[in-house]
Amino acid sequence: MKPLGGNNQRLAWWPFAVIIVTACAFCWPVFAGRIMLPADMCLLMLPWQHLQEQFGFHRPHNPMLDPIQQYLPWRIYAVESVRNGIIPLWNPYAFCGTPFLANLQSTVLYPHNLLFLLTGARHGFGVSAIIHLILGGLFMYAFLRTLSLSQAASLLGALVLMFNGWVVTWLEYPTLSLWVFMWLPALLLCYERALRQPRSLWPLLCALAVGIQFLGGHLQISAYVLIAFALYAIVRTISREERAASRRVAVIIVVSAIIIGFGLAAAQLLPTLELAKQTGRLSHGAAAAVKTAFPLTHLILYLVPSFFGNPVDYNYWGNVKDPTAFNYFETACYVGILPLFLAILSFSAKRNWRHWYFLALMLFALLAAIGSPLYLVLYYLTPGFRELAGLGRVLCLAAFGIAGLAGMGLDALSEIRARTRPRLPVVLAVVACLCIVLARVAFQPYVKVLDSGWRFDFYLQHQVAIALALIVLSTVLISLRLRANLGASLTGVLACALVLADLFVIGIRFNPFTDPKMAYPETDAIRWLQQHAGHDRIASLADKGFLDWMPHNAPMVFGLRDIHGSDSLRVRRSFELVSGPELAQSRYPPADSPLLDALGVRYVVTRQQVGDKWKLVNDGDVPIYENTEAVPRAYVVSRFLWLHDKRHLDDLLANPWQYDRLLPRPLRDAALVPRDAGFPDTTIASSFTTRPIEERRAEFLRDDADAVTLKADPAGGDVLVLTDSFYPGWRVWVERKPAEILRVNYAFRGVRLEYGQHTVEMRYEPATFRIGLFISLLACAALAAAAIRAYLVREESAPRAATRS
């Protein structure tokens, strides 16, 4: 294949410069001191609503919630912990306590997050985005060059990978688009190089890439990356170019890379798998999963990315069949018009295994995304697939496949020796235009309804006009090359420029870059809570207004303990008490529910009308109420009730959301203990102490993230209750002697104490992390030893080769 643009080595640097400059240009507000986060969302929520006028706030640039509610608090907590010399294994500030490192998306062990220690949590996201876009582009460029594509074609594929609609839309959700997906081209590059040089460092780098992408923080995207890796290995192995001996080597490299990669990430993966079992996150069935499939109607988004509107323009109207099935992010798929045309054009040249790999990857992604029987095969046969939602996310692999085919298509144009009639590009243009027209006609009834309030018809006309212009420009560019009116080098430059213009116009304004002062500023209400909450918990109860509560996980930023949080993996038992039977993260018990008392909620931030037990203690930025009936976070009880399982709890509480049917304060004045906890029947029948709850409060001597020390004074045979989540890995010592830690009150921790004053220490020492860390260190040592051996072999073979020459 003749390289498009020639082999002039003096120009070898220019693709790297283009990749670096375009990544910086796409995220240019970072250099102006802005942060790549939707921090303006804070101004919609408590307790920052009163700051709207100060920032000249009208509405959020793009109403994303998870980046500000999940990723920023997690990074702040991780950065502060590491700066204090602590590995953040436990998060005491959300869900009544929850594992932190085991939450994969916290990415505590992801190497590139050391960057946040230098930049700070808020500014780190923008810098990380630039670095990962550059890395992804460079990896893709090097991978395509390894597959014998020209400089211009490889650069085109790299640009499509960097700025396609899927990556840009998920850019502020870095565990998806950046910290995992951008390692796919690196993985394939190392594998291809390893096949050619099996005794070099490349097989080790392949294993390293597998391990790093696992640490990136999203198992769903990791699964897709490994599928793309496995498919590449299969296609590469069965190709005619491979000999039988090299096929065996290929299989060994794949298996070894995956096993060593798992080992490198074991310190992260083993705690995550343990947490996954504790969450009880269940599949809702194949039918419910297919409901989130990418609808065939939305294939038009490959031509008109904002055909159904855009959240930036506040006019996205989603799935016409079920608007609640998915949001804009789950349908992002745009890769540009010219790359689509070039991908199809690539098959007009001589085809090889490279074409079939990228085509197979693209078809696999499309068939899985639309919920075809192929997805059902994965659903029933692949471990973990039943828990994965958002089928449209697999379209990242389609974007990767199209990027590779587009590069091959651009190189196919270089093989043109004589003038050729541009039939194929004209046919493609006509078909694309017909698809747009048919979609426009089919959805006209919906557009008329939307147009009455949104002026959507004019908006859609504008989007269609952009698409038609890009179709015309792409057709003209390809036609001019086919007619030999353009040279190969100029065609490559113009193709890259057109792709950049296309993807930049569509994507550069999607992601908000905001004032860092908007990201969780301290207010008088927050300072008041920091001064008064102490060891107790808070909650923020929503009123009827939209987002009229404190973002879940936001209390983490200020060292405040919340009963709620936001995460896909959480300890199920404590979450059940907080979120209700639907396990909805946006729900809380009613303000007057005794469950809030039992959970130890001392203060609530809310604009709700609350009952008599709530005392208004601060009426500044936002009302703050104190719960006069809340139990302390740690206290002693002398009365016990048997607790078998959730069914027994349901029998006791009937329905915690119908709090009027709740038994009289069972979680306040008695401990629900397991049947096999060793309590004799006489203990269960013992009389209940008459001491007021405040007199039964335990004193905190230490209250760190992963260690709690308490001083308690039981009357004898009592249970010390700590309303923190019960979870494997917590151990307890009474007077420095190991004791049994109990699961009490269905979800919390407790320990039985004899008469007299006692010092009780609880520490979080998860075995899964210790074992995983040991495995990871062994894998690192094995990798280092193999690297040294490969280097020494290379050094020994160099003089021999020189002698033979």
N, C-alpha and C positions, 0 to 999 in steps of 0.2 A: 504494500500500500504506500503510495507516494505521499510523503508528508505535505500537508497544505501549508504553504508558506516557506517551504524549503528547509534546509538543514543548517542554516547559518548559525554557528555557535555564538556569534556575537549578540544574537537576539535572544539567547536562551533565558536571559534574566527577565524579559518583559512580561511573560505570563505571571511570574511571581509578584512583580510590581503591581500588575492589574488586580490580582487577588487581594493583596494587602490594601491597596488604595480603595477599592470598591467596598471592602468590609468596613473600613474606617468611614467612608462617605455615607454608607447606609446608617451607621450609628453615630453620625457627626454630633448630635447634641451632647453626647458623653464628653466630648472635648470642651464643651461650653459649661461643664459643671452640672448638667442635668443627670438624673438617675433613670435607668431603664426599668421603671416600675410604675404601675398605675396608682401612684401615691395620692392622686386627687380623689380617689375613692374614699379615702379617710374622711374627707370633708362632708360626705353624705351621712356619716355614721357618728354615733356617740363615742366620746364626748367632744368631737371636734366640729360639730355643725356651726357653732358660733364663730368659727374662724373663716367662714366662706368669704365674707366681705374683705377681710384682711388680704386674702390671696386673689381677689377679683374673680372668684369662682362662679362659673355659670352651670356647667355640667362636666362630668368626667370626659376626657378625650375619647376613651374607649372603655366601657364599663366592664373591666376584668376584676374579678374578686380574688381568686386563688393566689395570684402572685403576691398580693399585698397581705393576704390573710394566712398564707401558708409559708411560701418560700422566704419572705423577708423575716418573719419572726424566727423561723428555724435557723436561718443564717446568723441572725444577731445572737441567738442563744449559743450556737456552735462556736462562733468567733469568740465570744466572751469566755466561754468555758475553756477553750484551748489556750487563750491568752493567760488564763489563770492556772494553766498546767493540769487541766482536768479533761479526761475523755468523757464526753457527755453521753453516758449510757442511759440515763433516766431523765425524764422531763416532769418535774413536779407541778408545773403550772397549767396543765391542760388535762381534761378528762379525769380529774381527781388523781392525777399521776398516771403516766403512761411511758412505755419504753421510748427512748429517743433514737439511739443509734439503730435499733432494730427497725425503726421506721425508715425504709429504704430511701425515701425521698429526702430525708435529712442529709444524705450524702456526706456523713462525717468523715469517711475514709477516702473519698474521692480526691486524688492527689492535687488536681488543679484548684481545689477549693482553698489551698494554702494562699492563693491569691487574695482571698477575702481578708486574710490577716494583715495584708499590706494596704489594701484599698479601703477597708471598712466594709461592713455588710451592705450598706445602701448603694455605694458606688461600685461595688464589686460585680453586680449583675451586668452592667453595661460593658465593663472592661472584659468580663468573661465572655460576653456575647461576641465582641470583636475578635478575641483570641480564638474562640472555637469556630467562628465563621472562617477565619483565616486557615486554621488547621484543617477543617473539612475541605476547603477549597484546594489547599496544597496536597492533601492526601488524594483527593479525587483526580487532580491533575497528574500526579505521579502515577496513580493506578492506571489511568487511561494511556499515559505515555508508555507504561510497561506493556500494555496491550497493543503497542505499535501505532497508536494514533498520533497525529501531528500535534505540534504545539498549539495551533489555533483550535483544532478540534478538541483537544484535551482541556483547553481553557474554557471553551464553550460548555463542555460537560460540567466543569467545576463551577461555573457561574450559575448554571441551572440548579445544581445541588445546593448552592449557598443561598439562593434567593427565591426558590420556588415557593408557591403559596403555602404548602404544608409547613415548611420550616419557618417562614415569616410569621404565619398566624400563631404558631406555638412558640415564638421566640422568647416570650416572657414566662414560659413554662419550661425552664431550661433542662429539666430532667428528661423531657421528651425529645426536643429538637436539637439540643446542643450537646449535653453531657453523655448521651448514649448514641443517638443516630449518627452524629458526626464521626464516630469511630468505625462505621461500616466500611468506608473506602480504605481506611488504614488497615483494617483487618484483611480485606481482600488483597490489598497491595502486598502486605507481608506474606500472605499465603502464596500468592503468585511468585514472589521472589524466592520463597522457601522451596517451591517446586523446582525452580531452576538452580538453586544453590542449597541443597538439603543439608550440607555440612557447615553452613554459615550461621550467622546470628539470626537470620530471617525466621526460622521456625520458632525461635525463642521470642522474637518480637511479635509474632503472630499470637502466641499464648498470652503475652503481656497485653495485647490489644483486647483479647477476650476478657481478661480480668478487669481491665480498666473500664470497659463498657458496662460490666456488671455493677461496678461501684458508682456509675453515673446516676443511678437512682430510679430507674423505671423498668420493672420486670417485663411489662408488656412490650415495650420497644426493644428490650434486650432479646425477647423471644423472636421478634421479627428480624433483628440483626442476625441471630443465629440461624434462622430459617434461610435468609439470603446467603449466609456463609455456607450452609450445608448444600443448598441448591447449586452454588458455584462449584463446590467440590465435586458434586455428582456430575454436572455437565462437563467440567474440566477432566474428570477421570475417564468418562466414557467416550471422550472425543477421540478421533482417529489419530490425532497427533501424539497421543500418549502410548508408551510402550507398557508391557505387562509389569516390568520391574518398577517403572516410575509410578504406576497406578498403586502398587503396594506402598510406596513411599508417600503418595498423596493421602492414602487412608490413614497411615500412621501419623502424619503431620496433623490431620484434622482431629483425630481422636486425642492425640497428645495435647494439642492446643486447647481443646475444650476442657479436658481433665485438669491441666495445669491452671487454666483460667479460672475454673471453679475453685481450685485450691488457693489461688492468689486472693480471691474475693471471699473466702470462707469466713473470715472474721466479720464480714457484713452479711453474707447470705444465711449462715446458720441462725443468728438471732432473728433475722427477718422471717425465716421459715417457722421459727418458734412462735413469733407474734402472729403470723398468718393463721396458725392453729387456734390461737387464743381469741382471735377476732370473731371466729365463727362466720366469716364472710361467705355467704352461700350463694350459689347460682340461682337465678330466678327461672331457669329453664331455657331450653333452646329457643322457644317461641319468643320469650322476652329478649333474649340476646339478638335474635334476628330483627327485632323491632328497632334496634339501634343501627341496623345496616344502612349503608350508603344507598339512597334511592336512585333508581335508574333515571328518574326525572332530573337529578342533579348532575348527570354527565354533561349537561350544557355548561357547567361551571368550568370545564376544561377550555371553553371558548370565551365565555363571559363570566369572569370570576365573581362579579357582584350582580348577577342576574336576579338573585333573590334579595338584594339589598346587602348592606354592610353595617356591622355594629358601630363603626366609626361615624357613619352617616345617620345612625339611629333609625334605620328603616329595614332591618333584616326581618324577614317574615318566615323563613325556615321551611320546614316540610309542609307541603300543602295537605298531606293526608293526616299528619299528626304533628302539630307544631311543637309538642312537648317531647318528641322522640329524641331530638338532638339539637345542638346549637350550631352556630356558624363554624366553630372550630372543628367540629366533627365532620364537616364536609369540605374542608379546605383541600384543594387538589391542583390548583392552577400551576402550570409549568411554563407558560408562554406559548404563543402561536407558532413562531418559527421552530422551536424545538419539536413540536408535534409534527410539523411538516417534514423536518429533517429526519425524525425517527422513522417515519414511513418511507422516506426516500432512501434510507440506508439499505433497504432490502432490494433496491434496484441494482446494487452492486453484487459482487461475488460474496456469498454468505459463508460464515464459518461458525464455530462453536460460540464465539463471542456474541454474535447476533442472537443465537438461540438462548443464551443465558439471559441477556437483558430482556428479551421478549418473554421468556418463561417467567421471569421475576415480575414483570409488569402485568402479565395475564393472571398470575397467581394472586397478586395484590388486588386487582380489580374483582376477580371472582370471589375472593374472601370478603372483600369490603361490601359487596352487594348481598351477602348472606346466602350464597349459592350452596349446593351440596358439598362443595369443597370445604367451606367453612364448617359445616356440620361434621365432616370427617375429623377436622382439627378439634372441634368442640368435644367430641366423644372419645377420641383416641389420644389427644395430647394432654399431659398433666398440666393443670393450672388454667387451661383455656376456658373452662366454664366460668371462672371468676372474672374474666376480662370483658370489659364493656367498651363501647365505642368502636365498632368495627371499621369505621372510616379511617381510623388511625393507621391501619395497615397500608394506606395509600402512600405513605412515605417510601415504601418499596417500589411503588409504581413510578414515583418521581425519580428515584434512583435509576430505574430501568430506562425511563425516557431520556434521562441525562446521558446515559451511556450510548443509547441508540442515536441521539441527536449528534453526538460527537462523531459517530461512524457515518452518519448521513452527510455531515459537512466534509469529511474526508472523501466520501463517494463522489462529491462534486469535483474533487481534484483530479479524478480519473477521466474527466471529460476531455477528449482530444480534438473533437470537431464539433461544429454547431449541431445542436439537437433541439428538436421542437419541444417546447415546455408543456407537454401534454399533462404529465402527472401533477405538477404544481397547480395548473389551472383547474384540473379535476378536483384536487383537494380544496382549492379555494371555493369552488362552486358548491361542493358538498358541505363545507363549513358554513357558508352563507345560508344554504337551505336549512341546515340544522337550527341556526339562529332564528330564521324566519318562522319555521314550524314551532319552535319553542315559544316564540313571541306570540303567535296566534293561539297556541294551546293554553297559555296562561293569561290571555287577555281578560277573561272574566274576573280573575283574582286581581289583576292590575287595576281594573276599573273600581273595584271595591276599595283598594288601597289608595287610589288616586284621589278619592273624595276627601281624605284627610291628610295625606302625605305628599301629594303631587308626585307620586311614584312613577307615573307614566313618563314625565319629562326626564326623571332620573334614569329610567331604564333606557330611554332613547339615547341618552348620553353614553351609557355603558356600551350599548350595542354599536354606537358610532366608533368608539375607541377600538372595539374588537374588529369591526370591518376595516378600519384603517390599518390595523396590524396585519390582518389577512392580506390586504392589498400589498403592503410593504414587503411581507414575507414572500409573496408570490412573485413580485417584481424582482427581488434580490435573487431568488433561485432561478428565475427565467433568464435574467441577464447572464448568470454564470453558465447556464445550459447553452445559451446562444454564443458563448465565448466572448461576450462583450465586456466581461470583467475578468481580471486576472485572479489566480487562486489566492494570492496573498491578500489582495484587497477584499475579496469575498469573505475571507476569514475575519478580517478586521471589522467589516460592516456587519457580519452576522453576530459577532460578540457585542458590538455596539447596540444593535437592534434588540438583542435579548436583554441586555442591561437596561435599556430604556423601557422596554415592556415591563419587566419585573419590578423595576424601581418605581415606575408610575403607579403600579397596582399596589405595591407593598410598603413603600417607604413611610407612608403616613399612618399605617395601621397601628403600630406600637407606640404607646405613650412614653414620652420622656418628660419627666416632671421635676418640679422644684424639690430638692431633697428635704427642705423644711416642712413639706407636707407629710412626710413619712413618719407618722406617729410622734408628733410634737407633744411635749409635756404640757398639761393644762393644770389649772387649780384643782379640778376634780381628781385628776390622777395623782397629784402630789398629796391630796388629802387621803386618798386610799392607801398610798404607800406609807403614810405616817400612822394610820389607824388599823389597817387590816391585820398586820402582824402575821401570825401563823394561820389565820382563818381564811376562808374562801369567799370569793365574790361571784356574782353572776350579773349578766346584762340581759334584761328581759325586753324583748321587742314590743313596741306599741303597734298600732295599726299602720304606721308609716313604712314606706319601702326602706329596707336596710336600716331601720331605726334601732340599732343595737351596736354594741362594741364588737368589732370583727373578732370572730373566733381565733384564738391564739394570740391576739393582740396583748392580753395581760402578760404573756411571756416577756414581752419587751420591757415591762416595768417591774418584773419580779412579783407579780400578783397571781395568786392561785385561783384558777377558774374551774368550775365543774364541767365545762364544755370545752370544745376544741374543734379543729377541722383537720381531718386526715382520713385517708382511705383505710388505714390499718389502725385499729384502736382496741383496747381491752374491752371485750364484749360486755362483761357483766356490769361494770360501772357505767358503761355507755347505755345499757338498757334502762337503768334507773333514771338517767338524765334525759334520754331522748324519746322515751315512750316505745310502745310496741312496734311502731313503724321504723325504728332506728333511723330517724331523720335528724341530720346534724343541725338543721335550722330550728328545731323544736326544743322547748324547755317545759318542765312541769309548770303548772299555773302558779302564780305568785303566792297563793295561800295554801299550796299543797304541803302536807307534812313531810313530803320527800325533801323539800328544800331545807327543812329543819334538820332532817336526819343526815343530809349531805354536808351539813356544817356551813351553809351559806349565811355568812354574817352580814354581808352588805350586798345590795343590788343597785345597779345603775339603770334607771328606767324612767320613762315618762308615763308608764301605766298608772292607773288608779289601783292602789294596793289596799289590803285590809288593815285591821286594827293592830295586828302584831308587828307591823312595820312602822318604825319611827323615823321621821325625816331628820337627818343629821347634817345634811349639807344641801343647800339650794343655790349653788353657784352656777357653773357652766351647765350642769345637768343635775337633776335631783338624785340624791343618794340616800337610801333607806337602810336602817339597821334592823335586822331580824331579832326581835327580843326573845324568840323561842328556839333559836338555833342551838344545836349541841356544839360543844367545842370540837375541834378537829381531833383531839385525843382525850378520852375520858374512860372511867372505870364503871362497869356494871356488875351486878351480883345476880341478876335474874337471867335465865337462859331458856331459849326455845329451840327445839330441834329444827335443823334445816337440812333437807335431803337434796333438793335440786331446784331448778327454776319453777317446776310445777308446784312444789311446796310453797315457794315464795309467792307464786300467783294465788295459791289458796289463802295465804295469809293476807296478802295485800288486795286480793280480788282484782282490782284494776287500779294501778297507781295514778292513772290519769283521771279517775273518778275518785278524787281524794276524800269525798264525803263518805265513801264506803271503806276507807282505810281503817284497820284496827287501831285502837287507841295507842298511838305513839309506840309501835312495836320496835322501831329502829332507834328510838330515843332512850327508852327506859329498860330495854332488855337487849341481850345479844342473841342473834340467831346463829347457832353454831352447828357444825356438821355432826351427824349422828355418830360418827366414829371418832369423835374428838377425845374420848376417854372420860367424859363427865359421868359420874354415877347418877342414878335416878334421884338419889336424895339431894344432890346438888341442884338438879333441875327443879325440884319441889321446894327448894329453900325460899325463905321469905325475901322479898325485895327490899333493898336498903332504902331507908327514908331520907338519905342525904340528898340535898338539892343538887342539880346537875352541875352547878358552878363549883361546889365543893368536891365533886368527883373529877374535876378537870385535872389532867396530867400536865406536868410542867415540861416544856421543851428545854433541854440543855444544849441540843444541837439540831439544826434543821437544814441540812444541806440537800443537794439534789439527789445524791445516791446514799445518804446516811442520815438516820434520825435517831437521836438519843433522848429518852424520856425518863422523868422521875415520877413514879406513881406510888400511892399509899392505899393499897386495897385493904378491905376488911377481912379478907381470907377467902380463897377459892374463887376470886373474881376474875373477870376478863378485862384486860386493857384493850380498848378499841381505838384504832387509828383509822380514820375515814379516808385512807389512801388506798388506791387500787391494790387488790391482792394479785400477785403475779409471780410466776416461777422465777427464781433467782434471788428473791428477797430472803435473807436469813436473819435470825434473831438470837440475841444473847441476853440473859437475865443475870445480872451480877457477874458478867463476863463468862457465864457458862452457857453453852448452846442450849436452846429450847426449841420447842415446836411452834412454828408460826401457823396460825389458824386463819381460815377464811371465814370471816364473820359477817353477818348482815348481808349475805349473798355475794358481796363484791369487795369487801374491805379486809384489812389485816387486823389480827388480834393475837394476844398471847395470854395464857392463863398464869395468874400470879397467886402466890400464897400470902398469908398475913404479913404485914410489915412493909416498910418503905423499900422500894426496889428501883434500880437503875436498869432500864431496858434499852438495848441498842439494836437497831435494825439497819442492815447494810444490803445494798443491791450488788450481788456478785454473780452475774449470770454465767452458768457453766457453758452455755452455747457460745458466748463471746470468748471465753478462755480457750475452749477447744478450737474454735474457729481461728483465733489469733495464732495458736500453735500451728495449725495446718497452714495458715497463710505464711508464717515465718519459714516453715519447712519448704513451701513452694518457692518462696523468694530465694532461699538458700540453694535449692536445686537449680533454679533458673540462673543464679549467679555462678554456680559451679559449672553449669553447662556452657555459659557464656565464656568463662575463662578457658575452658577446654577447647571451645571452638576457636578462640583467639590464638591459643598456643599451637593448635594444629595448623592454623593458617600461617603462623610465623615459621613453623618447621617446614612447611611445604614450599614456602617462598624461595629459599636457597636452592632446593632441588629443582624447582622449575627454572630458575636462572641457570643452573648447571646444564640442564637438558637443552636450553636454548643456545 
